[in-house]
Amino acid sequence: MRIVIDMQGAQTESRFRGIGRYTLSLTKAIVRNRGEHEIILVLNGYFPDTIESIRCEFNDLLPQENIRTWYALGLVRECEPENTWRREAAELIREAFIASLQPDVVHITSMFEGFEDDAVSSIRVFDQKVPVSVSLYDLIPLLNPEHYLKPHPAFEQTYRRKVNYLRQSSLLLAISGYARQEGIDHLGRHTASIVNISTAVEEIFQPLILSPLEKQALWDEFGLTRPFVLYTGGADERKNLPRLIRAYAQLSPELREAHQLVFAGKIPEYSIRQLQQVAKSAGLCSGDLIFTGYITDDKLVKLYNLCKVYLFPSWHEGFGLPALEAMSCGAAVIGANTSSLPEVIGNEDALFDPFSEEAIALKVTKVLTNENFRQSLIESGFNQAKQFSWDRSAKIAISAFENIINDKNSPQDRLPVTHTLSNQLAKVIPADISEQNLVKLAFAIGLNHPQTGKKQLLIDVSQLVQTDAKTGVQRVVRGLLKELLACSNNRLQVEPVYATTDEGYRYARHFNSKFMDDYHGPLTDEPIEYQNGDVFLGLDLQHHVVSAQQDFYQQLRRDGVQVQFVVYDLLPILMPQAFAGAFPEDAAEMHSRWLAIVAESDGALCISKAVADEVGTWVNEHEVERLRPFNISWFHLGADVENSGPTRGIPDSADKVLKTIEENASFLMVGTIEPRKGHAQTLSAFEQLWSEGVDVTLVIVGQQGWVAEELIDKLRHHPVLGKHLFWLEGISDEYLEKVYAASTCLIAASEGEGFGLPLIEAAQHKLPIIARDIPVFREIAGEHAFYFDNSVSHIVLVKAIKNWLPAFQSNNHPKPGGIPLLTWERSCSQLLTHLGV
């Protein structure tokens, strides 16, 4: 059975009240107890700020692909009459989206939303077949129209229309026996169609042992100066707060001076002003009442634990969740003797007449002056709270869902969603709708019903599309991209994509045709389309594009697309001096900004364990706003050049150069010439060796980088250039392969690397390695390289070469054959495993 749950009860302002807490808690319990059933949660895209928190709540309970987001057009709140057609269109769009998920049953967590916000709820406006269940909290406005409906005609119209939806539902899940009976009595429903599943509280609501420092910190935060009576909840008419304040004012002066009355939770400012005026009129001082404002669950639990008594005077509740929370925390609880509260509190001695200020005052006085009575309330309440369980509620709900499934709801009865939706929308959309609104409407429907079919792996190659910078990163991008493209199959479509700082992501179709040697003329690069379950991989490194697209990555995540980035290194942050002057802006700041965006995503795929450790340290040391866990994993790079989309071309002078390299003991360096790569130190070492008559050759392969002008000038005019010194600038991969084959040893002198691809390439050519002793080189080469101390002195390298040469001549040098070699295919396989693709 596929159960689709509409989660808007946890998205609107209700998320700050009992409905929001109930929605999350019950849904999590249903997910925990689903057995073989499939659960899909649907979210309203009008509330983007709530989506990530809900995804976080279910992170370890439900695959993220089972959380779906739908979109409609513009403002739909019903308090504004001009929104009527948009609201009617949104009702059709929402139900069509849910129908496209092919549910066996749909559950709506809160029907009475959408008057002052953009929630959308309806039944049977599009789908007439699938059974729909609704949570029934109460019918308070229906039963108290003079308070809630008659003064607000527009709201009354909305409310009564939604009451009719309740009557059309297949099932109502009541939160208490009292709420169930209300439904039976006032909705004309037969008893079997309304089920009491009750309510419970989360495990966080429990007795705590708080230190004196913790207590004082809480008192200081909320301005508490003495023991307190606690209330938490809303402030509407039925909550009875003015009568509570006047009753509190009737306490003896001694009790009032010894206690404060605390209102915990979000209460509208206008309500606070009204309540403060009531207090003033009743003779209370400004310090007698405390309004905490919005409060986290952690702090609410502490308040429950510290209060002298929890007081719940509401004269009409569907359940009364705060009372149960307080009892679960070991608070003494007293409450009204009306509606559902006797059912929840379960102790007649704890009840009072909510319409009598005197009765309320007497009960409060008894609790505050009779410790034996207070302790009896604590004990009875704590035992009563144990009778309620979310798992029990969930199992009853699932059983009720199973009971309403019927044979008519079979796949052949499903609606042809998009075609039917178009026809239905035509009936509600005004004839004079603007072209702009039509475009927005089409865009929303496109997001809800993507035509891509297969799951997509979207690979960001924004830098490579613009230009192949021929850096180490670009070689990696080419190598992995070629293998990733080969992974497309009947379930997965691999798509290179790119963006600029000014425009959003597009499919890189034109680039891809050239990259795969399948170019037959220009292709159009269309804007990307994505769907829930797709994966976005930031493979290329383009700081400015990533910064420009930061909000889009979060949009992808809200819509169920996994977003991860390959992290090559943290060198600009860890070695800022090596990048001074490399970019128009500060390299460390630029890379930190990029890494902060990466840390907002779902994960970092690092090219070595060393980099993964560095990323972990950075994330722990920096505050990055995120809710779901950040996954840091690592893989190693391949090095088979032939499978990396190698560049081609060998100059006429190559034969002479290669012959010279082969004739001597030639030491090869591969990498861009920049300060951290150790070229200057290595050249100084070889100059000393040459001065001592040591017959060795230094071969440098790499383009000119930043802050290297002095060294470049020295290379270009070196007296042994072309004899014992060769600088091969910007050569092709094909030529580099031949240089590897002709050389005697690789020197890896870099002071910092994310991986060290030349070590793997050297090992593939069975070329011995002399490497600086840094963690990442140890990770890659282990005991299969000859290491020199991590010092900037050229003397350490001179000694290393002098020690290595006789060892090499006697065949006692470390052999590179033991270095694990990866092909790009295997590297790609590791990457895909971490992505879960």
DASULMO-V467837 format. One record per residue. RES is the residue in three letters. PSI is psi in degrees with one decimal (none if undefined). Layout:
BEGIN
res=RES psi=PSI
res=RES psi=PSI
END
This chain:
BEGIN
res=MET psi=131.5
res=ARG psi=116.7
res=ILE psi=120.1
res=VAL psi=125.6
res=ILE psi=120.3
res=ASP psi=116.9
res=MET psi=19.0
res=GLN psi=-20.8
res=GLY psi=-20.1
res=ALA psi=10.5
res=GLN psi=-33.7
res=THR psi=-169.0
res=GLU psi=-18.1
res=SER psi=-18.6
res=ARG psi=-20.1
res=PHE psi=-0.6
res=ARG psi=-171.1
res=GLY psi=-34.6
res=ILE psi=-42.7
res=GLY psi=-43.5
res=ARG psi=-41.5
res=TYR psi=-43.9
res=THR psi=-50.0
res=LEU psi=-45.6
res=SER psi=-45.8
res=LEU psi=-43.1
res=THR psi=-41.4
res=LYS psi=-38.4
res=ALA psi=-39.1
res=ILE psi=-42.7
res=VAL psi=-42.9
res=ARG psi=-33.4
res=ASN psi=20.6
res=ARG psi=-21.5
res=GLY psi=-125.5
res=GLU psi=-4.7
res=HIS psi=152.0
res=GLU psi=134.0
res=ILE psi=130.2
res=ILE psi=128.2
res=LEU psi=136.8
res=VAL psi=136.0
res=LEU psi=150.0
res=ASN psi=119.1
res=GLY psi=-9.8
res=TYR psi=-12.6
res=PHE psi=65.3
res=PRO psi=-31.1
res=ASP psi=-12.3
res=THR psi=-14.3
res=ILE psi=-45.8
res=GLU psi=-39.6
res=SER psi=-36.9
res=ILE psi=-41.6
res=ARG psi=-38.8
res=CYS psi=-41.1
res=GLU psi=-31.7
res=PHE psi=14.6
res=ASN psi=-41.7
res=ASP psi=4.1
res=LEU psi=-29.6
res=LEU psi=139.1
res=PRO psi=138.5
res=GLN psi=-27.0
res=GLU psi=-18.4
res=ASN psi=7.0
res=ILE psi=115.3
res=ARG psi=149.0
res=THR psi=136.4
res=TRP psi=156.6
res=TYR psi=152.1
res=ALA psi=-149.7
res=LEU psi=122.5
res=GLY psi=-165.8
res=LEU psi=137.7
res=VAL psi=0.7
res=ARG psi=136.4
res=GLU psi=-12.1
res=CYS psi=-11.3
res=GLU psi=105.8
res=PRO psi=-29.3
res=GLU psi=-10.1
res=ASN psi=-0.3
res=THR psi=-49.9
res=TRP psi=-33.7
res=ARG psi=-37.3
res=ARG psi=-42.9
res=GLU psi=-38.9
res=ALA psi=-41.2
res=ALA psi=-36.0
res=GLU psi=-43.8
res=LEU psi=-44.3
res=ILE psi=-43.5
res=ARG psi=-49.0
res=GLU psi=-34.8
res=ALA psi=-40.3
res=PHE psi=-46.9
res=ILE psi=-40.4
res=ALA psi=-34.4
res=SER psi=-18.5
res=LEU psi=-4.8
res=GLN psi=58.2
res=PRO psi=156.5
res=ASP psi=-27.8
res=VAL psi=145.1
res=VAL psi=134.2
res=HIS psi=129.6
res=ILE psi=121.5
res=THR psi=-22.7
res=SER psi=113.0
res=MET psi=-36.0
res=PHE psi=59.8
res=GLU psi=165.6
res=GLY psi=-0.8
res=PHE psi=-47.3
res=GLU psi=7.9
res=ASP psi=-175.0
res=ASP psi=30.7
res=ALA psi=152.9
res=VAL psi=122.6
res=SER psi=138.7
res=SER psi=165.9
res=ILE psi=130.5
res=ARG psi=22.1
res=VAL psi=-20.1
res=PHE psi=-55.6
res=ASP psi=116.4
res=GLN psi=-1.7
res=LYS psi=-46.5
res=VAL psi=131.9
res=PRO psi=139.6
res=VAL psi=128.9
res=SER psi=150.3
res=VAL psi=139.3
res=SER psi=129.0
res=LEU psi=107.4
res=TYR psi=-45.6
res=ASP psi=172.2
res=LEU psi=38.4
res=ILE psi=-50.3
res=PRO psi=-37.1
res=LEU psi=-37.1
res=LEU psi=-12.2
res=ASN psi=59.4
res=PRO psi=-29.9
res=GLU psi=-31.8
res=HIS psi=-40.8
res=TYR psi=-25.8
res=LEU psi=-51.6
res=LYS psi=-38.0
res=PRO psi=-10.0
res=HIS psi=78.8
res=PRO psi=-40.4
res=ALA psi=-42.8
res=PHE psi=-39.2
res=GLU psi=-42.3
res=GLN psi=-44.9
res=THR psi=-45.7
res=TYR psi=-45.7
res=ARG psi=-33.0
res=ARG psi=-37.4
res=LYS psi=-27.4
res=VAL psi=-38.7
res=ASN psi=-34.9
res=TYR psi=-40.4
res=LEU psi=-40.9
res=ARG psi=-27.7
res=GLN psi=-11.4
res=SER psi=157.6
res=SER psi=-25.2
res=LEU psi=141.9
res=LEU psi=130.4
res=LEU psi=101.9
res=ALA psi=145.8
res=ILE psi=-2.0
res=SER psi=165.0
res=GLY psi=-35.2
res=TYR psi=-44.6
res=ALA psi=-38.5
res=ARG psi=-44.9
res=GLN psi=-36.5
res=GLU psi=-43.7
res=GLY psi=-41.2
res=ILE psi=-43.1
res=ASP psi=-31.2
res=HIS psi=-4.7
res=LEU psi=-3.1
res=GLY psi=29.6
res=ARG psi=147.1
res=HIS psi=155.4
res=THR psi=-31.8
res=ALA psi=-19.1
res=SER psi=1.4
res=ILE psi=119.5
res=VAL psi=131.1
res=ASN psi=111.1
res=ILE psi=-5.3
res=SER psi=-160.4
res=THR psi=167.0
res=ALA psi=-172.0
res=VAL psi=160.8
res=GLU psi=162.2
res=GLU psi=-19.5
res=ILE psi=-24.7
res=PHE psi=94.0
res=GLN psi=163.2
res=PRO psi=140.7
res=LEU psi=153.4
res=ILE psi=107.0
res=LEU psi=136.2
res=SER psi=159.7
res=PRO psi=-35.6
res=LEU psi=-40.9
res=GLU psi=-41.8
res=LYS psi=-46.4
res=GLN psi=-37.1
res=ALA psi=-40.5
res=LEU psi=-42.4
res=TRP psi=-43.1
res=ASP psi=-39.8
res=GLU psi=-38.9
res=PHE psi=6.3
res=GLY psi=28.5
res=LEU psi=137.0
res=THR psi=-7.3
res=ARG psi=169.1
res=PRO psi=155.9
res=PHE psi=153.1
res=VAL psi=136.5
res=LEU psi=139.5
res=TYR psi=141.4
res=THR psi=142.5
res=GLY psi=-163.4
res=GLY psi=-172.6
res=ALA psi=18.2
res=ASP psi=176.9
res=GLU psi=-47.3
res=ARG psi=-18.9
res=LYS psi=-18.5
res=ASN psi=30.0
res=LEU psi=-37.4
res=PRO psi=-42.3
res=ARG psi=-36.3
res=LEU psi=-44.5
res=ILE psi=-42.8
res=ARG psi=-35.9
res=ALA psi=-39.9
res=TYR psi=-35.1
res=ALA psi=-19.2
res=GLN psi=-6.5
res=LEU psi=158.0
res=SER psi=152.1
res=PRO psi=-35.8
res=GLU psi=-42.3
res=LEU psi=-41.3
res=ARG psi=-40.2
res=GLU psi=-23.3
res=ALA psi=-7.1
res=HIS psi=160.6
res=GLN psi=156.1
res=LEU psi=117.6
res=VAL psi=128.2
res=PHE psi=105.3
res=ALA psi=135.2
res=GLY psi=172.7
res=LYS psi=117.3
res=ILE psi=133.4
res=PRO psi=146.2
res=GLU psi=-40.0
res=TYR psi=-33.0
res=SER psi=-38.5
res=ILE psi=-43.7
res=ARG psi=-41.0
res=GLN psi=-43.0
res=LEU psi=-36.8
res=GLN psi=-35.1
res=GLN psi=-39.2
res=VAL psi=-43.3
res=ALA psi=-43.1
res=LYS psi=-42.5
res=SER psi=-28.5
res=ALA psi=-0.6
res=GLY psi=12.5
res=LEU psi=152.1
res=CYS psi=162.4
res=SER psi=-32.8
res=GLY psi=-4.8
res=ASP psi=-29.3
res=LEU psi=136.8
res=ILE psi=127.8
res=PHE psi=114.4
res=THR psi=-22.8
res=GLY psi=-171.1
res=TYR psi=138.8
res=ILE psi=140.0
res=THR psi=160.4
res=ASP psi=-38.6
res=ASP psi=-44.0
res=LYS psi=-32.6
res=LEU psi=-42.6
res=VAL psi=-41.5
res=LYS psi=-40.0
res=LEU psi=-42.2
res=TYR psi=-41.9
res=ASN psi=-30.5
res=LEU psi=-16.0
res=CYS psi=152.0
res=LYS psi=-35.3
res=VAL psi=143.2
res=TYR psi=130.6
res=LEU psi=124.3
res=PHE psi=94.8
res=PRO psi=6.8
res=SER psi=135.1
res=TRP psi=-3.3
res=HIS psi=116.4
res=GLU psi=149.5
res=GLY psi=-32.5
res=PHE psi=-66.8
res=GLY psi=52.9
res=LEU psi=-40.0
res=PRO psi=-35.1
res=ALA psi=-41.5
res=LEU psi=-38.4
res=GLU psi=-46.0
res=ALA psi=-43.5
res=MET psi=-38.3
res=SER psi=-25.4
res=CYS psi=2.1
res=GLY psi=24.3
res=ALA psi=150.4
res=ALA psi=125.6
res=VAL psi=131.2
res=ILE psi=150.0
res=GLY psi=177.2
res=ALA psi=152.0
res=ASN psi=24.1
res=THR psi=168.4
res=SER psi=-127.4
res=SER psi=-11.3
res=LEU psi=-38.5
res=PRO psi=-36.4
res=GLU psi=-37.2
res=VAL psi=-50.0
res=ILE psi=-37.0
res=GLY psi=26.2
res=ASN psi=108.6
res=GLU psi=-32.4
res=ASP psi=-17.6
res=ALA psi=2.5
res=LEU psi=155.2
res=PHE psi=165.1
res=ASP psi=114.5
res=PRO psi=-12.0
res=PHE psi=1.5
res=SER psi=112.4
res=GLU psi=-35.6
res=GLU psi=-43.0
res=ALA psi=-40.9
res=ILE psi=-47.6
res=ALA psi=-40.6
res=LEU psi=-40.4
res=LYS psi=-41.2
res=VAL psi=-43.8
res=THR psi=-42.0
res=LYS psi=-41.9
res=VAL psi=-41.4
res=LEU psi=-17.8
res=THR psi=-11.7
res=ASN psi=95.5
res=GLU psi=-34.2
res=ASN psi=-42.2
res=PHE psi=-43.6
res=ARG psi=-43.1
res=GLN psi=-34.6
res=SER psi=-36.3
res=LEU psi=-41.0
res=ILE psi=-46.5
res=GLU psi=-47.4
res=SER psi=-39.1
res=GLY psi=-41.0
res=PHE psi=-41.0
res=ASN psi=-38.2
res=GLN psi=-39.6
res=ALA psi=-28.2
res=LYS psi=-14.6
res=GLN psi=-10.4
res=PHE psi=137.9
res=SER psi=129.8
res=TRP psi=-37.4
res=ASP psi=-39.9
res=ARG psi=-44.4
res=SER psi=-41.8
res=ALA psi=-41.9
res=LYS psi=-37.9
res=ILE psi=-41.5
res=ALA psi=-46.1
res=ILE psi=-40.7
res=SER psi=-39.3
res=ALA psi=-39.1
res=PHE psi=-45.9
res=GLU psi=-36.0
res=ASN psi=-22.7
res=ILE psi=-4.6
res=ILE psi=134.3
res=ASN psi=167.8
res=ASP psi=-20.4
res=LYS psi=-24.9
res=ASN psi=71.3
res=SER psi=162.5
res=PRO psi=-35.8
res=GLN psi=-15.3
res=ASP psi=-0.4
res=ARG psi=148.0
res=LEU psi=144.2
res=PRO psi=93.2
res=VAL psi=-59.6
res=THR psi=-38.8
res=HIS psi=-46.3
res=THR psi=-39.3
res=LEU psi=-43.7
res=SER psi=-43.9
res=ASN psi=-40.4
res=GLN psi=-39.1
res=LEU psi=-35.0
res=ALA psi=-22.9
res=LYS psi=-19.9
res=VAL psi=-19.9
res=ILE psi=130.4
res=PRO psi=151.0
res=ALA psi=-27.4
res=ASP psi=23.8
res=ILE psi=138.5
res=SER psi=156.7
res=GLU psi=-36.1
res=GLN psi=-43.7
res=ASN psi=-35.9
res=LEU psi=-42.4
res=VAL psi=-44.6
res=LYS psi=-40.4
res=LEU psi=-44.9
res=ALA psi=-38.3
res=PHE psi=-43.9
res=ALA psi=-45.3
res=ILE psi=-36.8
res=GLY psi=-39.2
res=LEU psi=-38.6
res=ASN psi=-31.0
res=HIS psi=68.7
res=PRO psi=148.5
res=GLN psi=8.0
res=THR psi=-29.4
res=GLY psi=-84.2
res=LYS psi=155.9
res=LYS psi=139.8
res=GLN psi=141.1
res=LEU psi=105.2
res=LEU psi=116.4
res=ILE psi=116.8
res=ASP psi=117.1
res=VAL psi=41.0
res=SER psi=-36.6
res=GLN psi=-44.5
res=LEU psi=-33.5
res=VAL psi=-39.2
res=GLN psi=-47.1
res=THR psi=142.5
res=ASP psi=103.1
res=ALA psi=-7.2
res=LYS psi=29.0
res=THR psi=175.3
res=GLY psi=-38.4
res=VAL psi=-42.0
res=GLN psi=-36.2
res=ARG psi=-40.0
res=VAL psi=-44.6
res=VAL psi=-45.3
res=ARG psi=-44.4
res=GLY psi=-46.0
res=LEU psi=-38.3
res=LEU psi=-42.7
res=LYS psi=-42.0
res=GLU psi=-38.2
res=LEU psi=-40.4
res=LEU psi=-29.7
res=ALA psi=-9.1
res=CYS psi=-6.2
res=SER psi=135.0
res=ASN psi=-164.1
res=ASN psi=-7.0
res=ARG psi=-22.4
res=LEU psi=131.3
res=GLN psi=116.1
res=VAL psi=124.8
res=GLU psi=114.7
res=PRO psi=138.9
res=VAL psi=163.6
res=TYR psi=160.1
res=ALA psi=171.2
res=THR psi=179.7
res=THR psi=-15.5
res=ASP psi=-24.0
res=GLU psi=153.8
res=GLY psi=-175.7
res=TYR psi=140.2
res=ARG psi=156.1
res=TYR psi=134.8
res=ALA psi=57.6
res=ARG psi=-42.9
res=HIS psi=-48.6
res=PHE psi=-44.2
res=ASN psi=-36.8
res=SER psi=-36.5
res=LYS psi=-41.6
res=PHE psi=-36.1
res=MET psi=14.3
res=ASP psi=40.6
res=ASP psi=40.5
res=TYR psi=123.3
res=HIS psi=33.4
res=GLY psi=167.1
res=PRO psi=141.5
res=LEU psi=153.4
res=THR psi=128.4
res=ASP psi=96.6
res=GLU psi=152.3
res=PRO psi=143.9
res=ILE psi=149.5
res=GLU psi=141.5
res=TYR psi=165.6
res=GLN psi=164.5
res=ASN psi=131.8
res=GLY psi=-11.9
res=ASP psi=166.2
res=VAL psi=132.3
res=PHE psi=126.0
res=LEU psi=116.3
res=GLY psi=85.1
res=LEU psi=-40.8
res=ASP psi=164.0
res=LEU psi=107.2
res=GLN psi=91.3
res=HIS psi=-47.0
res=HIS psi=-34.9
res=VAL psi=-44.7
res=VAL psi=-42.4
res=SER psi=-42.0
res=ALA psi=-28.1
res=GLN psi=14.1
res=GLN psi=-47.5
res=ASP psi=-33.9
res=PHE psi=-37.2
res=TYR psi=-38.8
res=GLN psi=-33.4
res=GLN psi=-43.7
res=LEU psi=-46.3
res=ARG psi=-40.0
res=ARG psi=-32.7
res=ASP psi=12.2
res=GLY psi=17.3
res=VAL psi=128.0
res=GLN psi=130.6
res=VAL psi=118.8
res=GLN psi=156.2
res=PHE psi=142.2
res=VAL psi=128.9
res=VAL psi=119.2
res=TYR psi=-36.8
res=ASP psi=170.8
res=LEU psi=23.7
res=LEU psi=-41.8
res=PRO psi=-26.2
res=ILE psi=-42.3
res=LEU psi=-27.3
res=MET psi=61.6
res=PRO psi=-30.0
res=GLN psi=-26.9
res=ALA psi=-12.5
res=PHE psi=8.3
res=ALA psi=124.2
res=GLY psi=2.0
res=ALA psi=-29.3
res=PHE psi=160.0
res=PRO psi=-28.0
res=GLU psi=169.7
res=ASP psi=122.2
res=ALA psi=-40.6
res=ALA psi=-42.5
res=GLU psi=-42.8
res=MET psi=-44.5
res=HIS psi=-35.2
res=SER psi=-40.7
res=ARG psi=-42.4
res=TRP psi=-44.1
res=LEU psi=-33.2
res=ALA psi=-36.6
res=ILE psi=-41.2
res=VAL psi=-41.8
res=ALA psi=-13.3
res=GLU psi=-11.4
res=SER psi=-164.9
res=ASP psi=-23.2
res=GLY psi=163.0
res=ALA psi=127.3
res=LEU psi=103.3
res=CYS psi=148.9
res=ILE psi=4.3
res=SER psi=162.1
res=LYS psi=-34.7
res=ALA psi=-45.0
res=VAL psi=-39.8
res=ALA psi=-42.1
res=ASP psi=-40.7
res=GLU psi=-40.4
res=VAL psi=-43.4
res=GLY psi=-43.0
res=THR psi=-44.0
res=TRP psi=-45.2
res=VAL psi=-40.6
res=ASN psi=-28.2
res=GLU psi=-9.9
res=HIS psi=140.8
res=GLU psi=108.4
res=VAL psi=126.5
res=GLU psi=112.2
res=ARG psi=159.7
res=LEU psi=-49.5
res=ARG psi=156.0
res=PRO psi=149.2
res=PHE psi=118.4
res=ASN psi=123.3
res=ILE psi=117.8
res=SER psi=172.7
res=TRP psi=155.2
res=PHE psi=168.6
res=HIS psi=156.0
res=LEU psi=153.3
res=GLY psi=174.2
res=ALA psi=14.7
res=ASP psi=101.5
res=VAL psi=-36.6
res=GLU psi=-24.1
res=ASN psi=22.2
res=SER psi=20.0
res=GLY psi=52.4
res=PRO psi=148.4
res=THR psi=152.1
res=ARG psi=162.5
res=GLY psi=127.7
res=ILE psi=125.2
res=PRO psi=162.9
res=ASP psi=-29.3
res=SER psi=-4.3
res=ALA psi=-41.7
res=ASP psi=-43.5
res=LYS psi=-43.1
res=VAL psi=-46.9
res=LEU psi=-37.3
res=LYS psi=-43.2
res=THR psi=-41.0
res=ILE psi=-41.7
res=GLU psi=-29.5
res=GLU psi=-20.4
res=ASN psi=170.7
res=ALA psi=102.7
res=SER psi=130.5
res=PHE psi=126.1
res=LEU psi=134.9
res=MET psi=133.1
res=VAL psi=121.6
res=GLY psi=156.5
res=THR psi=140.1
res=ILE psi=106.8
res=GLU psi=165.2
res=PRO psi=-43.4
res=ARG psi=-14.3
res=LYS psi=-11.3
res=GLY psi=17.7
res=HIS psi=-42.7
res=ALA psi=-43.2
res=GLN psi=-42.6
res=THR psi=-43.0
res=LEU psi=-41.3
res=SER psi=-39.5
res=ALA psi=-42.6
res=PHE psi=-33.4
res=GLU psi=-38.1
res=GLN psi=-41.0
res=LEU psi=-42.6
res=TRP psi=-38.1
res=SER psi=-24.8
res=GLU psi=3.7
res=GLY psi=13.0
res=VAL psi=125.8
res=ASP psi=85.9
res=VAL psi=158.0
res=THR psi=139.3
res=LEU psi=125.3
res=VAL psi=119.4
res=ILE psi=122.3
res=VAL psi=118.7
res=GLY psi=154.1
res=GLN psi=162.4
res=GLN psi=129.9
res=GLY psi=-145.1
res=TRP psi=156.4
res=VAL psi=45.7
res=ALA psi=15.9
res=GLU psi=-43.7
res=GLU psi=-43.8
res=LEU psi=-40.5
res=ILE psi=-43.2
res=ASP psi=-38.4
res=LYS psi=-40.9
res=LEU psi=-45.7
res=ARG psi=-26.8
res=HIS psi=19.0
res=HIS psi=137.5
res=PRO psi=-23.8
res=VAL psi=12.0
res=LEU psi=130.9
res=GLY psi=-3.0
res=LYS psi=-70.8
res=HIS psi=0.4
res=LEU psi=128.5
res=PHE psi=131.6
res=TRP psi=110.7
res=LEU psi=100.5
res=GLU psi=123.7
res=GLY psi=36.7
res=ILE psi=163.0
res=SER psi=163.2
res=ASP psi=-35.5
res=GLU psi=-45.9
res=TYR psi=-41.6
res=LEU psi=-38.3
res=GLU psi=-40.9
res=LYS psi=-35.5
res=VAL psi=-42.1
res=TYR psi=-47.0
res=ALA psi=-29.8
res=ALA psi=-17.0
res=SER psi=164.8
res=THR psi=-36.8
res=CYS psi=146.8
res=LEU psi=135.3
res=ILE psi=117.9
res=ALA psi=90.0
res=ALA psi=4.9
res=SER psi=138.9
res=GLU psi=-13.5
res=GLY psi=134.5
res=GLU psi=156.6
res=GLY psi=-31.2
res=PHE psi=-66.8
res=GLY psi=55.8
res=LEU psi=-36.8
res=PRO psi=-27.8
res=LEU psi=-41.4
res=ILE psi=-42.0
res=GLU psi=-39.1
res=ALA psi=-42.9
res=ALA psi=-36.1
res=GLN psi=-29.9
res=HIS psi=9.8
res=LYS psi=33.1
res=LEU psi=121.4
res=PRO psi=160.5
res=ILE psi=132.2
res=ILE psi=121.3
res=ALA psi=148.6
res=ARG psi=144.2
res=ASP psi=83.0
res=ILE psi=156.1
res=PRO psi=-43.7
res=VAL psi=-34.8
res=PHE psi=-36.0
res=ARG psi=-39.4
res=GLU psi=-40.3
res=ILE psi=-47.6
res=ALA psi=-19.7
res=GLY psi=-131.6
res=GLU psi=9.4
res=HIS psi=20.3
res=ALA psi=160.8
res=PHE psi=123.1
res=TYR psi=145.5
res=PHE psi=155.5
res=ASP psi=146.0
res=ASN psi=76.4
res=SER psi=151.5
res=VAL psi=-4.6
res=SER psi=134.7
res=HIS psi=-16.7
res=ILE psi=-38.6
res=VAL psi=-34.3
res=LEU psi=-36.6
res=VAL psi=-47.7
res=LYS psi=-40.9
res=ALA psi=-43.9
res=ILE psi=-40.8
res=LYS psi=-35.7
res=ASN psi=-32.8
res=TRP psi=-36.5
res=LEU psi=-50.3
res=PRO psi=-33.3
res=ALA psi=-39.1
res=PHE psi=-43.2
res=GLN psi=-28.4
res=SER psi=7.7
res=ASN psi=31.9
res=ASN psi=12.1
res=HIS psi=157.9
res=PRO psi=133.1
res=LYS psi=137.6
res=PRO psi=-2.8
res=GLY psi=-22.3
res=GLY psi=-4.6
res=ILE psi=125.3
res=PRO psi=126.0
res=LEU psi=130.0
res=LEU psi=139.3
res=THR psi=165.0
res=TRP psi=-28.0
res=GLU psi=-44.0
res=ARG psi=-37.1
res=SER psi=-42.6
res=CYS psi=-40.2
res=SER psi=-42.2
res=GLN psi=-43.9
res=LEU psi=-47.3
res=LEU psi=-34.8
res=THR psi=-44.0
res=HIS psi=-31.9
res=LEU psi=-15.2
res=GLY psi=24.5
res=VAL psi=none
END
